[in-house]
């Protein structure tokens, strides 16, 4: 970060995201276990995987992706038939 500055990191992430057909919504620096928190819109899971592979393979950064659902997507998921029996029940 000191050498490239946060603006340089944001530019690199923007370039990668756009090359995958996506958009960088926001890019924040954070205190704690995560140095950077971003919201990225990508066209599909394949693009998200490519994004993750590229960042993690490049070196010292370690990327974790948390997919986000809209309320409407969550409502639709809840409406899908899904049956599961917990172990031992």
Secondary structure, DSSP 8 states (H G I E B T S, - for coil): -TTTHHHHHHHHHHHHHHHTT-EEEEEEE-SSS-SEEEEEE-SSHHHHHHHHHHHHHHSS----------HHHHHHHHTS------TT-
